[in-house]
Amino acid sequence: MIFIRYENWKGYIRYYPVTCTLILLNVIMFIVLTANGGSTNLQTLLDYGATLNAGPEKDELWRYVAATFLHNGFAHLFFNCFALLVFAPPLERLMGWWRYSLLYLAGGFIANYLAVAISSRSVVDVATVSVGASGAIYAIYGAFLYIALLQRGMMDEGSRKTLYGLLVMGGIMSFATPNVNWMAHLCGLGAGFFLYGLIIRIFKKSRR
């Protein structure tokens, strides 16, 4: 089972430096938000990089990356960091640190960009502020889905069932929970699936 963590904290930091860095950045930015108006304050979130599907902010591309490291409240931060802590490490080991970083950042960017593009064309004229690592995390899930479907020998049956269950529960919660950006989740999942297939073909990793 690849989703069970056996490492102690020193081993975890050694084997998964990018995942540790991502979690640390999320926590640091949460502290910065808390010290500058609060992580649930919409203006503070906008000042530090939240996406907005209306106005000039919609065209500011830096927001689609920055928003990945911002969270609306402690619960939002906790659940996203927990998902990174538990489910992301096997992909970092498989892809290598820089390929994994590329997939995470590009997946988060694409998820946020497409979510804003789709919501800005909605018939409901409501401006939506959005933050969170969920789009990038679903890009990780998308990469695992590619492995489960097209590289079956690289994932055991227990891990495959865990992934499918995770995606089903994630899908239900995305639509059932208020104020969740389900479009970013779906777009992140698709982006991760596509990006993983592209990355492993263009940037082939030598195996020892």
Disulfide bonds with the S-S distance in Angstrom:
none
